[in-house]
Amino acid sequence: MHEWRNSRVNLRALLRGVVGVSKTLTCVCAALTQTEAKIAALVTDGLTNREVATELGVGVKTVETHLAHVFRKLGISSRDELRPGIREKCRDA
C-alpha cells in the first residue's frame, strides 16, 4: 500500500505541473484545463463522479463532461486507463 500511496503523490505532483507549477511540462497533458486536471487527480484517488462533484461543488454531469474531455485529450476510454495514460503521456521535459 505504501508504494501505491507514493504513486498517488507522484501523480498529484505531475498533475500540479499540468496546471502551471512546472513550466517544463511539455506534452498532451498541458492541454488539460485546471478543472480537468483536478478532476483527473480526484478520480485517480478513487473518488466516484458523485464524490468529485461534491468535493468541487459542481454537478455530476459537469464532472462527467470534464472527464470525457480528459479521456479524449489523453486518448483513453476508461477510468482504469487514466493513471497509466497520464504517466505515459505526461513527462517533464
Buried (B, 14 or more C-beta within 10 A) or exposed (E): EEEEEEEBEEBBEBBBBBBEEBEEBEBBBBEBBEBBBBBBBBBBBEBEBEBBBEBBEBEBEBBBBBBEBBBEBBEBEEBEBBBEBBEBBBEEE
